[in-house]
């Protein structure tokens, strides 16, 4: 409740009204009518790329929320299971309650084991390890709630040896770092959805970009 009051004080009334109307539209049209939980229907697009796949496996880095703006909840509802990594400790209980059959890792991921500053905003979707990203969001009028020190684990330690059908990354500025450190020799996901511009990197790995929305690009492994 306290955080709600902080949000109200930090944004003007017109911004809050617009955000509220967009949220109502998202819930009614996107979720209830279209059945999509992603930011720009990425889940529906990916489902068309894997139309016959049942009991698939996903790997999500930057889970944010178990259902809202989620690229994987659509698949969870259809029997898929996987691993979700999210550094924000505030949603651990929510994730375990809503998606108990997923493996939830409450940590950041990177190249090596370390501790990093985690910038937490009043709007959690903006949370990031990147000071550059945080500074840009502050310049755009957003407010930091607090800065915490969070554990970061090597991405190779989190990736199991079983095949991954779909990898989605939303790490707010760390996407390219994570993909460079990804254990490619033992894991090449069929589909990758990523926020940052990583086309040259993934093209070299045998992927083709098949869709690009305002925020995300979707790559399909061809070789």
Backbone as ProteinMPNN parsed JSONL, in Angstrom:
{"seq_chain_A": "XXXXXXXXXXXXXXXXXXXXXXXXXXXXXXXXXXXXXXXXXXXXXXXXXXXXXXXXXXXXXXXXXXXXXXXXXXXXXXXXXXXXXXXXXXXXXXXXXXXXXXXXXXXXXXXXXXXXXXXXXXXXXXXXXXXXXXXXXXXXXXXXXXXXXXXXXXXXXXXXXXXXXXXXXXXXXXXXXXXXXXXXXXXXXXXXXXXXXXXXXXXXXXXXXXXXXXXXXXXXXXX", "coords_chain_A": {"N_chain_A": [[0.825, -1.2, 0.0], [1.932, 1.243, 0.808], [3.826, 1.622, -1.212], [2.157, 2.042, -3.377], [1.073, 4.569, -2.814], [3.431, 6.031, -3.034], [3.951, 5.773, -5.767], [1.734, 7.143, -6.81], [2.28, 9.72, -5.891], [4.557, 10.271, -7.328], [4.028, 10.452, -10.039], [2.21, 12.321, -12.507], [-1.356, 12.982, -12.621], [-2.578, 12.584, -15.129], [-0.805, 10.871, -16.435], [-1.046, 8.607, -14.82], [-3.747, 7.961, -15.212], [-3.764, 7.364, -17.96], [-2.019, 5.154, -17.943], [-3.555, 3.403, -16.417], [-5.796, 2.978, -18.071], [-4.576, 1.738, -20.246], [-3.745, -0.594, -18.994], [-6.191, -1.79, -18.356], [-7.151, -2.25, -20.948], [-5.188, -4.062, -21.787], [-5.647, -6.254, -20.064], [-8.326, -6.962, -20.667], [-8.545, -7.14, -23.563], [-6.075, -8.233, -24.616], [-5.348, -10.378, -22.824], [-7.828, -11.686, -21.987], [-9.455, -11.838, -24.355], [-7.675, -12.321, -26.592], [-5.846, -14.081, -25.466], [-3.162, -13.705, -24.862], [-0.22, -13.049, -23.003], [2.073, -11.68, -23.201], [4.203, -8.814, -24.009], [3.908, -7.761, -26.615], [2.348, -9.688, -28.028], [4.211, -11.712, -28.38], [4.23, -14.33, -27.375], [2.126, -15.625, -28.741], [3.062, -15.534, -31.342], [5.379, -17.103, -31.174], [4.203, -19.523, -30.519], [3.101, -20.245, -32.95], [5.338, -20.807, -34.382], [6.119, -23.141, -33.247], [4.023, -25.168, -33.623], [3.151, -27.842, -33.168], [4.266, -28.585, -30.829], [4.27, -30.043, -27.684], [4.332, -30.129, -24.122], [6.693, -28.662, -23.881], [9.9, -27.02, -23.228], [10.936, -24.15, -21.577], [13.141, -21.324, -20.993], [13.593, -18.694, -19.009], [14.935, -15.517, -18.587], [14.897, -12.909, -16.484], [12.236, -12.655, -15.262], [10.288, -10.942, -14.09], [7.326, -10.897, -13.546], [4.895, -13.405, -12.721], [2.713, -13.658, -14.518], [1.948, -11.193, -15.761], [2.884, -9.345, -18.598], [4.396, -11.47, -19.477], [6.423, -13.701, -21.28], [6.267, -16.406, -21.115], [4.102, -17.465, -19.661], [1.794, -18.131, -21.121], [2.605, -20.524, -22.289], [3.103, -22.058, -20.037], [0.496, -22.473, -19.104], [-0.313, -24.258, -20.958], [0.939, -26.602, -20.463], [3.698, -26.595, -20.707], [6.936, -26.471, -19.115], [9.59, -25.036, -17.144], [12.579, -23.099, -16.462], [12.82, -20.18, -14.556], [14.45, -17.159, -14.119], [14.955, -14.553, -11.922], [15.971, -11.566, -10.436], [14.631, -9.971, -8.569], [13.621, -10.048, -5.299], [11.093, -9.632, -4.322], [9.093, -10.918, -5.723], [9.287, -13.619, -5.466], [7.702, -15.346, -3.795], [5.21, -14.984, -4.991], [5.646, -16.034, -7.541], [6.233, -18.722, -6.943], [3.779, -19.514, -5.961], [1.939, -19.056, -8.045], [3.054, -20.377, -10.248], [3.922, -23.141, -9.522], [5.157, -25.412, -10.574], [7.297, -24.673, -12.072], [10.853, -24.1, -12.131], [12.157, -21.791, -10.081], [14.584, -19.345, -9.891], [15.968, -17.181, -7.737], [17.868, -14.81, -8.443], [20.487, -12.906, -10.062], [21.941, -13.256, -13.367], [25.039, -13.822, -15.033], [28.38, -13.491, -16.228], [30.144, -14.407, -14.29], [30.305, -15.534, -10.831], [29.167, -13.263, -8.503], [28.459, -10.204, -6.672], [26.138, -7.65, -7.3], [25.023, -4.232, -7.681], [21.591, -3.601, -7.589], [19.145, -1.891, -9.137], [16.161, -0.781, -8.047], [13.048, 0.2, -9.086], [10.075, 2.255, -8.593], [8.255, 1.381, -10.401], [8.348, -1.833, -11.108], [9.001, -3.116, -13.545], [11.069, -1.748, -14.636], [13.329, -2.347, -13.243], [16.84, -2.943, -12.846], [20.277, -4.066, -13.373], [21.981, -2.432, -14.577], [23.629, 0.591, -14.412], [23.649, 2.581, -16.308], [21.223, 2.138, -17.716], [19.492, 2.612, -15.576], [20.031, 5.322, -14.982], [19.13, 6.501, -17.354], [16.384, 5.937, -17.204], [15.713, 7.403, -14.955], [16.181, 9.985, -15.902], [14.076, 10.084, -17.639], [11.989, 10.525, -16.007], [11.289, 8.62, -14.113], [11.291, 7.005, -10.883], [13.616, 5.812, -8.496], [13.162, 3.278, -6.122], [14.755, 1.874, -4.26], [18.191, 0.797, -3.816], [19.68, -2.323, -4.015], [21.953, -4.937, -3.004], [22.598, -7.731, -4.892], [22.829, -11.26, -5.452], [24.671, -12.695, -8.128], [24.805, -15.258, -10.497], [26.828, -17.501, -12.528], [25.801, -17.89, -15.892], [26.153, -20.343, -17.106], [26.026, -22.147, -15.0], [23.378, -22.248, -14.42], [22.024, -23.329, -16.54], [20.62, -26.274, -17.57], [21.393, -29.601, -18.894], [19.412, -30.601, -20.503], [17.359, -30.329, -23.517], [16.334, -27.089, -24.688], [13.495, -25.488, -25.737], [12.651, -22.856, -26.045], [14.034, -19.786, -25.423], [13.947, -16.866, -23.526], [14.924, -13.549, -22.994], [15.112, -10.797, -20.924], [16.845, -8.623, -19.701], [17.406, -6.014, -19.185], [19.619, -4.385, -20.415], [21.679, -6.209, -20.028], [21.475, -8.269, -21.765], [23.073, -8.944, -24.057], [25.516, -9.552, -22.862], [24.83, -11.828, -21.405], [24.118, -13.619, -23.476], [26.554, -13.869, -24.8], [27.954, -15.28, -22.908], [26.543, -17.609, -22.796], [26.18, -21.182, -22.649], [26.815, -22.452, -25.409], [27.732, -24.795, -26.649], [26.514, -26.956, -25.4], [23.859, -26.29, -25.37], [21.457, -25.186, -27.515], [18.902, -23.297, -27.964], [15.745, -23.657, -29.689], [14.238, -21.428, -30.333], [14.752, -17.965, -29.754], [13.928, -15.193, -27.874], [14.545, -11.853, -27.494], [15.388, -8.689, -26.011], [17.388, -6.755, -26.581], [19.6, -5.496, -29.222], [20.911, -7.982, -30.859], [21.43, -9.227, -33.203], [23.74, -9.667, -35.011], [25.359, -11.331, -33.382], [23.709, -13.604, -32.878], [23.185, -14.447, -35.473], [25.633, -15.465, -36.291], [25.619, -17.725, -34.765], [23.865, -19.343, -36.032], [21.212, -18.56, -36.201], [18.14, -17.079, -37.382], [16.521, -13.99, -37.725], [13.109, -13.765, -37.298], [10.999, -12.24, -36.561], [10.18, -8.949, -35.471], [9.298, -6.798, -32.956], [8.176, -3.763, -31.32], [9.669, -3.854, -29.01], [10.953, -6.366, -28.794], [12.914, -8.983, -30.376], [12.606, -11.933, -32.335], [14.2, -14.974, -32.807], [14.984, -17.748, -34.882], [16.384, -20.963, -34.822], [18.267, -22.262, -37.422], [20.225, -24.02, -38.439]], "CA_chain_A": [[0.0, 0.0, 0.0], [2.827, 2.385, 0.876], [4.435, 1.814, -2.519], [1.116, 2.613, -4.245], [1.039, 6.0, -2.527], [4.655, 6.599, -3.583], [3.75, 5.841, -7.212], [0.764, 8.214, -7.059], [2.948, 10.998, -5.648], [5.686, 10.452, -8.241], [3.578, 10.64, -11.415], [1.039, 13.195, -12.592], [-2.63, 12.266, -12.696], [-2.855, 12.17, -16.509], [0.042, 9.699, -16.7], [-1.631, 7.473, -14.105], [-5.009, 7.605, -15.886], [-3.398, 6.706, -19.215], [-1.475, 3.837, -17.605], [-4.678, 2.583, -15.958], [-6.604, 2.597, -19.237], [-3.788, 0.764, -21.016], [-3.751, -1.851, -18.249], [-7.527, -2.375, -18.544], [-7.176, -2.765, -22.321], [-4.332, -5.249, -21.848], [-6.304, -7.362, -19.377], [-9.549, -7.381, -21.352], [-8.363, -7.506, -24.96], [-4.943, -9.125, -24.872], [-5.391, -11.615, -22.039], [-9.116, -12.385, -21.991], [-9.934, -12.107, -25.715], [-6.647, -12.909, -27.461], [-5.131, -15.147, -24.766], [-1.731, -13.414, -24.846], [0.251, -12.41, -21.77], [3.329, -11.007, -23.515], [4.128, -7.375, -24.217], [3.405, -7.497, -27.967], [1.897, -10.953, -28.619], [5.338, -12.589, -28.702], [3.891, -15.725, -27.058], [1.302, -16.189, -29.818], [3.936, -15.69, -32.508], [6.249, -18.255, -30.918], [3.371, -20.74, -30.561], [2.922, -20.591, -34.36], [6.603, -21.369, -34.85], [6.191, -24.49, -32.676], [2.6, -25.497, -33.529], [2.876, -29.209, -32.721], [5.067, -28.882, -29.653], [3.601, -30.186, -26.398], [5.246, -30.387, -22.999], [7.961, -28.046, -24.212], [10.749, -26.491, -22.155], [11.386, -22.769, -21.774], [14.137, -20.796, -20.064], [13.311, -17.257, -18.992], [15.841, -14.687, -17.795], [14.204, -11.644, -16.262], [10.824, -13.043, -15.223], [9.502, -9.765, -13.704], [6.029, -11.232, -12.941], [4.509, -14.736, -13.231], [1.726, -13.61, -15.606], [1.875, -9.896, -16.446], [3.958, -9.104, -19.56], [5.219, -12.677, -19.456], [6.554, -14.434, -22.542], [6.2, -17.858, -20.889], [2.907, -17.934, -18.956], [0.941, -18.766, -22.137], [3.077, -21.896, -22.462], [2.888, -22.758, -18.757], [-0.913, -22.873, -19.075], [-0.497, -25.336, -21.929], [1.678, -27.791, -20.063], [5.146, -26.436, -20.757], [7.572, -26.166, -17.848], [10.961, -24.583, -17.368], [13.318, -22.357, -15.441], [12.662, -18.722, -14.598], [15.441, -16.482, -13.283], [14.567, -13.161, -11.669], [16.688, -11.102, -9.243], [13.779, -9.237, -7.63], [13.142, -10.957, -4.247], [9.712, -9.325, -3.966], [8.108, -11.738, -6.441], [9.58, -15.047, -5.304], [6.535, -16.039, -3.257], [4.162, -14.909, -6.001], [5.986, -16.978, -8.605], [6.091, -20.085, -6.434], [2.353, -19.788, -5.766], [1.239, -19.043, -9.331], [3.661, -21.347, -11.161], [4.683, -24.012, -8.618], [5.875, -26.485, -11.263], [8.511, -24.127, -12.676], [12.004, -23.892, -11.264], [12.376, -20.35, -9.949], [15.88, -18.996, -9.316], [15.935, -15.776, -7.322], [19.236, -14.287, -8.558], [20.833, -12.395, -11.372], [22.862, -14.134, -14.086], [26.064, -13.111, -15.776], [29.55, -14.263, -16.639], [30.785, -15.016, -13.13], [29.644, -15.381, -9.543], [29.516, -11.989, -7.886], [27.352, -9.419, -6.144], [26.014, -6.395, -8.038], [23.962, -3.317, -7.279], [20.342, -3.825, -8.315], [18.372, -0.656, -9.031], [14.74, -1.121, -7.983], [12.202, 1.355, -9.331], [8.688, 2.163, -8.138], [7.655, 0.513, -11.419], [9.312, -2.945, -11.118], [9.417, -3.519, -14.889], [12.272, -0.993, -14.974], [14.455, -2.794, -12.406], [17.992, -3.286, -13.67], [21.625, -4.048, -12.817], [22.745, -1.458, -15.362], [23.538, 1.98, -13.955], [23.316, 3.392, -17.485], [19.784, 2.009, -17.912], [18.836, 3.273, -14.44], [20.163, 6.764, -15.165], [18.236, 6.895, -18.449], [15.006, 5.909, -16.719], [15.558, 8.544, -14.043], [16.065, 11.165, -16.767], [12.748, 10.043, -18.258], [10.981, 10.864, -15.013], [10.974, 7.519, -13.211], [11.918, 7.162, -9.569], [14.156, 4.617, -7.848], [12.66, 2.981, -4.776], [15.95, 1.617, -3.466], [19.253, 0.03, -4.466], [20.048, -3.465, -3.193], [23.027, -5.799, -3.496], [21.97, -9.002, -5.246], [23.729, -12.309, -5.941], [24.671, -13.02, -9.557], [25.414, -16.561, -10.737], [27.214, -17.706, -13.932], [24.696, -18.447, -16.673], [26.435, -21.754, -17.365], [25.626, -22.953, -13.845], [21.918, -22.3, -14.336], [21.47, -24.027, -17.706], [20.714, -27.733, -17.493], [21.807, -30.234, -20.149], [18.27, -31.004, -21.329], [17.074, -29.384, -24.597], [15.474, -25.935, -24.425], [12.768, -25.104, -26.942], [12.413, -21.426, -26.139], [14.769, -18.94, -24.481], [13.553, -15.462, -23.566], [15.806, -12.748, -22.145], [14.798, -9.378, -20.727], [17.747, -8.346, -18.588], [17.602, -4.569, -19.081], [20.984, -3.954, -20.682], [22.644, -7.294, -19.838], [21.114, -9.342, -22.69], [24.205, -9.343, -24.895], [26.509, -10.176, -21.975], [24.337, -13.168, -21.092], [24.202, -14.46, -24.671], [27.968, -14.161, -25.067], [28.404, -16.274, -21.924], [25.651, -18.783, -22.87], [26.918, -22.421, -22.981], [26.295, -22.842, -26.722], [28.127, -26.151, -27.05], [25.6, -27.959, -24.872], [22.467, -25.844, -25.415], [21.062, -24.239, -28.559], [17.434, -23.233, -27.992], [15.166, -23.551, -31.033], [13.769, -20.053, -30.51], [15.235, -17.006, -28.77], [13.266, -13.891, -27.863], [15.463, -11.001, -26.739], [15.048, -7.276, -26.118], [18.492, -5.956, -27.129], [20.024, -5.742, -30.6], [21.945, -9.022, -30.835], [21.319, -9.945, -34.479], [25.021, -10.199, -35.505], [25.812, -12.418, -32.514], [22.889, -14.803, -33.067], [23.349, -14.89, -36.858], [26.841, -16.297, -36.295], [25.298, -18.977, -34.08], [22.953, -20.133, -36.858], [19.828, -18.117, -36.02], [17.573, -16.103, -38.309], [15.474, -13.179, -37.113], [11.856, -14.0, -38.012], [9.99, -11.262, -36.139], [10.681, -7.85, -34.642], [8.262, -5.897, -32.458], [8.725, -2.508, -30.799], [10.591, -4.106, -27.904], [11.638, -7.662, -28.833], [13.182, -9.687, -31.631], [12.489, -13.38, -32.2], [15.158, -15.665, -33.678], [14.75, -19.181, -35.078], [17.616, -21.69, -35.151], [18.083, -22.87, -38.749], [21.235, -25.023, -38.801]], "C_chain_A": [[0.86, 1.252, 0.0], [3.438, 2.681, -0.482], [3.43, 2.412, -3.51], [1.029, 4.117, -4.062], [2.266, 6.698, -3.095], [4.54, 6.764, -5.096], [2.83, 7.0, -7.558], [1.42, 9.586, -6.899], [3.997, 11.308, -6.706], [5.274, 10.734, -9.679], [2.34, 11.532, -11.435], [-0.218, 12.396, -12.893], [-2.953, 11.787, -14.106], [-2.049, 10.931, -16.894], [-0.553, 8.457, -16.052], [-2.925, 7.007, -14.753], [-4.727, 6.852, -17.183], [-2.883, 5.294, -18.962], [-2.588, 2.888, -17.169], [-5.533, 2.091, -17.11], [-5.876, 1.561, -20.091], [-3.782, -0.598, -20.333], [-5.101, -2.56, -18.387], [-7.641, -2.989, -19.936], [-6.36, -4.053, -22.429], [-5.022, -6.458, -21.235], [-7.498, -7.884, -20.175], [-9.287, -7.905, -22.755], [-7.255, -8.541, -25.145], [-5.064, -10.448, -24.125], [-6.704, -12.366, -22.221], [-9.567, -12.772, -23.399], [-8.891, -12.842, -26.549], [-5.869, -14.037, -26.783], [-3.629, -14.961, -24.72], [-1.368, -12.681, -23.566], [1.529, -11.602, -22.006], [3.102, -9.532, -23.824], [3.533, -7.019, -25.571], [3.076, -8.792, -28.696], [3.038, -11.889, -29.001], [5.01, -14.058, -28.431], [3.064, -16.379, -28.156], [2.127, -16.432, -31.08], [4.815, -16.924, -32.355], [5.454, -19.556, -30.978], [3.121, -21.181, -32.006], [4.194, -21.187, -34.951], [6.817, -22.792, -34.342], [4.782, -25.046, -32.519], [2.278, -26.872, -32.968], [3.565, -29.559, -31.403], [4.221, -28.923, -28.391], [4.634, -30.518, -25.329], [6.644, -29.848, -23.285], [8.686, -27.501, -22.985], [11.162, -25.064, -22.499], [12.419, -22.407, -20.713], [13.994, -19.28, -20.122], [14.27, -16.529, -18.051], [15.231, -13.296, -17.688], [12.703, -11.871, -16.241], [9.871, -11.911, -14.897], [8.237, -10.11, -12.944], [5.58, -12.576, -13.509], [3.525, -14.717, -14.392], [1.792, -12.321, -16.418], [3.102, -9.665, -17.317], [4.936, -10.27, -19.604], [5.243, -13.353, -20.824], [6.332, -15.928, -22.37], [4.902, -18.349, -20.248], [1.917, -18.61, -19.902], [1.311, -20.246, -22.272], [2.916, -22.712, -21.179], [1.453, -23.278, -18.678], [-1.187, -24.047, -19.997], [0.398, -26.536, -21.653], [3.179, -27.706, -20.161], [5.663, -26.167, -19.347], [9.008, -25.721, -18.123], [11.559, -23.882, -16.175], [13.096, -20.868, -15.649], [13.657, -18.104, -13.623], [15.048, -15.016, -13.154], [15.241, -12.684, -10.377], [15.826, -10.407, -8.193], [13.21, -10.184, -6.566], [11.67, -10.763, -3.9], [8.691, -10.246, -4.63], [8.324, -13.239, -6.27], [8.357, -15.823, -4.834], [5.396, -16.081, -4.266], [4.399, -15.926, -7.117], [5.767, -18.417, -8.144], [4.632, -20.481, -6.248], [1.632, -19.929, -7.093], [1.744, -20.118, -10.283], [4.54, -22.314, -10.374], [5.498, -25.096, -9.319], [7.08, -25.992, -12.053], [9.632, -24.114, -11.649], [12.295, -22.397, -11.235], [13.703, -20.097, -9.238], [15.885, -17.508, -9.014], [17.377, -15.231, -7.274], [19.382, -13.598, -9.905], [21.737, -13.4, -12.061], [23.845, -13.29, -14.889], [27.197, -14.034, -16.148], [30.16, -15.024, -15.469], [29.955, -14.794, -11.862], [30.12, -14.101, -8.873], [28.282, -11.363, -7.249], [27.339, -8.085, -6.873], [24.91, -5.531, -7.451], [22.753, -3.511, -8.198], [19.446, -2.615, -8.071], [16.88, -0.986, -9.14], [13.896, 0.152, -8.081], [10.81, 1.163, -8.724], [7.857, 1.349, -9.122], [8.621, -0.644, -11.643], [9.788, -3.387, -12.5], [10.697, -2.824, -15.317], [13.498, -1.441, -14.178], [15.624, -3.266, -13.266], [19.282, -3.326, -12.855], [22.457, -2.937, -13.469], [22.546, -0.037, -14.843], [23.165, 2.903, -15.104], [21.817, 3.361, -17.746], [19.024, 2.74, -16.813], [18.874, 4.785, -14.6], [19.245, 7.273, -16.276], [16.782, 6.937, -18.002], [14.723, 7.064, -15.752], [15.399, 9.835, -14.84], [14.691, 11.249, -17.413], [11.621, 10.209, -17.245], [10.603, 9.764, -14.056], [11.789, 7.625, -11.925], [12.382, 5.822, -9.001], [13.572, 4.481, -6.446], [13.829, 2.746, -3.824], [16.966, 0.842, -4.304], [19.676, -1.078, -3.517], [21.239, -4.187, -3.811], [22.46, -7.202, -3.682], [23.012, -9.986, -5.768], [23.544, -12.529, -7.439], [25.405, -14.341, -9.732], [25.813, -16.695, -12.207], [26.075, -18.374, -14.7], [24.912, -19.932, -16.954], [26.019, -22.665, -16.228], [24.118, -23.139, -13.781], [21.285, -23.124, -15.457], [21.703, -25.525, -17.592], [21.086, -28.312, -18.866], [20.636, -30.647, -21.033], [17.954, -29.94, -22.374], [16.12, -28.271, -24.156], [14.807, -25.54, -25.736], [12.743, -23.596, -27.142], [13.148, -20.692, -25.024], [14.29, -17.507, -24.631], [14.388, -14.683, -22.549], [15.332, -11.3, -22.116], [15.58, -8.936, -19.498], [18.159, -6.876, -18.515], [19.068, -4.159, -19.213], [22.037, -5.035, -20.568], [22.408, -8.437, -20.835], [22.316, -9.859, -23.48], [25.282, -10.04, -24.074], [26.114, -11.614, -21.672], [24.474, -14.102, -22.29], [25.651, -14.794, -25.028], [28.497, -15.239, -24.135], [27.565, -17.553, -21.955], [26.45, -20.028, -23.269], [26.422, -23.039, -24.292], [26.62, -24.282, -27.094], [27.161, -27.206, -26.536], [24.129, -27.539, -24.948], [22.255, -24.806, -26.511], [19.537, -24.236, -28.655], [16.912, -23.083, -29.42], [14.751, -22.126, -31.347], [14.33, -19.181, -29.397], [14.472, -15.695, -28.95], [14.1, -12.986, -26.962], [15.154, -9.534, -27.015], [16.129, -6.466, -26.829], [18.798, -6.332, -28.579], [21.195, -6.729, -30.591], [21.955, -9.816, -32.149], [22.66, -10.465, -34.994], [25.506, -11.398, -34.696], [25.042, -13.703, -32.798], [22.96, -15.319, -34.501], [24.562, -15.808, -36.983], [26.604, -17.656, -35.645], [24.303, -19.828, -34.862], [21.495, -19.751, -36.739], [19.429, -17.087, -37.081], [16.482, -15.317, -37.592], [14.191, -13.309, -37.936], [10.756, -13.023, -37.619], [10.653, -10.188, -35.286], [9.506, -6.954, -34.257], [8.929, -4.617, -31.966], [9.82, -2.772, -29.779], [11.449, -5.358, -28.077], [11.882, -8.154, -30.256], [13.131, -11.182, -31.359], [13.374, -14.04, -33.27], [14.855, -17.159, -33.704], [16.048, -19.85, -35.491], [17.395, -22.476, -36.426], [19.04, -24.008, -39.042], [21.153, -26.25, -37.93]], "O_chain_A": [[0.569, 2.212, -0.713], [3.561, 3.842, -0.872], [3.808, 3.195, -4.381], [0.924, 4.86, -5.038], [2.17, 7.824, -3.583], [4.977, 7.774, -5.648], [3.105, 7.758, -8.489], [1.151, 10.503, -7.675], [4.299, 12.475, -6.957], [6.092, 11.21, -10.467], [1.526, 11.508, -10.512], [-0.143, 11.262, -13.367], [-3.532, 10.714, -14.279], [-2.549, 10.049, -17.593], [-0.568, 7.383, -16.653], [-3.182, 5.806, -14.841], [-5.36, 5.837, -17.474], [-3.253, 4.352, -19.664], [-2.569, 1.706, -17.512], [-5.948, 0.933, -17.134], [-6.49, 0.621, -20.597], [-3.811, -1.633, -20.998], [-5.152, -3.782, -18.519], [-8.155, -4.096, -20.098], [-6.779, -5.013, -23.076], [-4.994, -7.551, -21.801], [-7.664, -9.093, -20.341], [-9.749, -8.99, -23.109], [-7.467, -9.591, -25.751], [-4.904, -11.515, -24.717], [-6.701, -13.547, -22.57], [-10.011, -13.899, -23.62], [-9.192, -13.875, -27.147], [-5.286, -14.873, -27.473], [-2.888, -15.93, -24.557], [-2.103, -11.81, -23.101], [2.006, -10.917, -21.101], [1.966, -9.063, -23.893], [2.741, -6.082, -25.674], [3.473, -8.98, -29.846], [2.862, -12.764, -29.848], [5.456, -14.937, -29.168], [3.268, -17.551, -28.473], [1.914, -17.412, -31.794], [4.977, -17.699, -33.297], [5.968, -20.577, -31.434], [2.946, -22.373, -32.26], [4.142, -21.971, -35.898], [7.589, -23.557, -34.919], [4.373, -25.369, -31.404], [1.228, -27.05, -32.35], [3.463, -30.687, -30.92], [3.534, -27.955, -28.064], [5.675, -31.112, -25.61], [7.648, -30.491, -22.974], [8.166, -27.517, -21.869], [11.676, -24.805, -23.587], [12.555, -23.077, -19.689], [14.243, -18.661, -21.156], [14.398, -16.878, -16.877], [15.073, -12.597, -18.688], [11.978, -11.351, -17.089], [8.739, -11.911, -15.382], [8.069, -9.668, -11.807], [5.856, -12.865, -14.674], [3.495, -15.662, -15.18], [1.7, -12.361, -17.645], [4.232, -9.775, -16.841], [6.144, -10.082, -19.75], [4.199, -13.549, -21.446], [6.218, -16.652, -23.359], [4.626, -19.548, -20.289], [1.262, -19.575, -19.51], [0.437, -21.108, -22.358], [2.63, -23.909, -21.227], [1.224, -24.403, -18.233], [-2.183, -24.751, -19.833], [0.587, -27.387, -22.522], [3.879, -28.632, -19.751], [4.921, -25.693, -18.487], [9.566, -25.992, -19.187], [11.115, -24.044, -15.038], [13.173, -20.362, -16.768], [13.705, -18.475, -12.45], [14.836, -14.328, -14.152], [15.099, -13.324, -9.335], [16.247, -10.269, -7.045], [12.393, -11.044, -6.895], [11.063, -11.622, -3.261], [7.555, -10.351, -4.166], [7.609, -14.04, -6.873], [8.015, -16.852, -5.418], [4.699, -17.088, -4.384], [3.469, -16.59, -7.575], [5.188, -19.229, -8.867], [4.287, -21.657, -6.364], [0.801, -20.823, -7.255], [0.965, -20.704, -11.035], [5.761, -22.314, -10.533], [6.43, -25.644, -8.729], [7.808, -26.794, -12.639], [9.385, -24.116, -10.444], [12.641, -21.809, -12.26], [13.921, -20.573, -8.124], [15.815, -16.679, -9.921], [18.011, -15.196, -6.219], [18.513, -13.698, -10.772], [22.253, -14.308, -11.411], [23.522, -12.197, -15.356], [26.991, -15.229, -16.359], [30.635, -16.148, -15.63], [29.033, -13.979, -11.835], [31.319, -13.882, -8.699], [27.193, -11.936, -7.288], [28.382, -7.456, -7.05], [23.985, -6.028, -6.809], [22.886, -3.574, -9.42], [19.04, -2.349, -6.94], [16.402, -1.414, -10.19], [14.021, 1.06, -7.259], [10.42, 0.046, -8.385], [6.88, 0.706, -8.739], [9.636, -0.456, -12.315], [10.865, -3.971, -12.621], [11.348, -3.262, -16.266], [14.599, -0.95, -14.426], [15.422, -3.913, -14.294], [19.38, -2.709, -11.794], [23.512, -2.559, -12.959], [21.427, 0.476, -14.835], [22.453, 3.888, -14.91], [21.198, 4.401, -17.97], [18.028, 3.412, -17.083], [17.868, 5.459, -14.38], [18.654, 8.346, -16.155], [16.036, 7.847, -18.364], [13.627, 7.624, -15.741], [14.575, 10.682, -14.494], [14.195, 12.338, -17.701], [10.446, 10.054, -17.578], [9.685, 9.939, -13.255], [12.845, 8.258, -11.894], [11.649, 4.833, -9.021], [13.502, 5.448, -5.688], [13.897, 3.325, -2.74], [16.639, 0.304, -5.361], [19.994, -0.822, -2.355], [21.498, -4.058, -5.007], [21.912, -7.789, -2.749], [23.962, -9.592, -6.444], [22.424, -12.547, -7.949], [26.493, -14.531, -9.188], [25.193, -16.062, -13.061], [25.46, -19.319, -14.206], [23.949, -20.694, -17.032], [25.693, -23.83, -16.455], [23.633, -24.083, -13.158], [20.142, -23.565, -15.337], [22.843, -25.985, -17.526], [21.091, -27.598, -19.869], [20.838, -31.006, -22.192], [18.244, -28.764, -22.155], [15.217, -28.495, -23.35], [15.486, -25.287, -26.731], [12.807, -23.113, -28.273], [12.918, -20.94, -23.84], [14.234, -16.986, -25.745], [14.538, -15.097, -21.4], [15.173, -10.664, -23.158], [15.041, -8.881, -18.393], [19.144, -6.535, -17.861], [19.677, -3.657, -18.269], [23.182, -4.819, -20.965], [23.077, -9.468, -20.753], [22.545, -11.066, -23.558], [25.892, -11.006, -24.534], [26.956, -12.513, -21.681], [24.899, -15.248, -22.139], [25.933, -15.892, -25.509], [29.373, -16.019, -24.509], [27.852, -18.489, -21.208], [27.314, -19.942, -24.142], [25.696, -24.033, -24.279], [25.838, -24.923, -27.795], [27.0, -28.25, -27.168], [23.244, -28.334, -24.63], [22.792, -23.7, -26.453], [18.951, -25.072, -29.342], [17.559, -22.458, -30.261], [14.89, -21.664, -32.48], [14.381, -19.596, -28.239], [14.388, -15.162, -30.057], [14.337, -13.313, -25.799], [14.715, -9.175, -28.108], [15.805, -5.571, -27.61], [18.321, -7.345, -29.09], [22.337, -6.342, -30.342], [22.437, -10.948, -32.19], [22.724, -11.628, -35.391], [26.008, -12.37, -35.262], [25.64, -14.769, -32.943], [22.808, -16.52, -34.724], [24.519, -16.808, -37.698], [27.306, -18.623, -35.941], [23.933, -20.913, -34.415], [20.621, -20.525, -37.129], [20.258, -16.338, -37.597], [15.622, -15.899, -36.932], [14.181, -13.002, -39.128], [9.706, -12.974, -38.259], [11.554, -10.463, -34.493], [8.809, -6.421, -35.12], [10.125, -4.42, -32.179], [10.785, -2.013, -29.686], [12.565, -5.411, -27.558], [11.17, -7.801, -31.196], [13.552, -11.648, -30.301], [13.305, -13.713, -34.455], [14.514, -17.755, -32.683], [16.737, -19.377, -36.395], [16.455, -23.266, -36.519], [18.703, -24.894, -39.827], [21.933, -27.186, -38.106]]}, "name": "protein", "num_of_chains": 1, "seq": "XXXXXXXXXXXXXXXXXXXXXXXXXXXXXXXXXXXXXXXXXXXXXXXXXXXXXXXXXXXXXXXXXXXXXXXXXXXXXXXXXXXXXXXXXXXXXXXXXXXXXXXXXXXXXXXXXXXXXXXXXXXXXXXXXXXXXXXXXXXXXXXXXXXXXXXXXXXXXXXXXXXXXXXXXXXXXXXXXXXXXXXXXXXXXXXXXXXXXXXXXXXXXXXXXXXXXXXXXXXXXXX"}
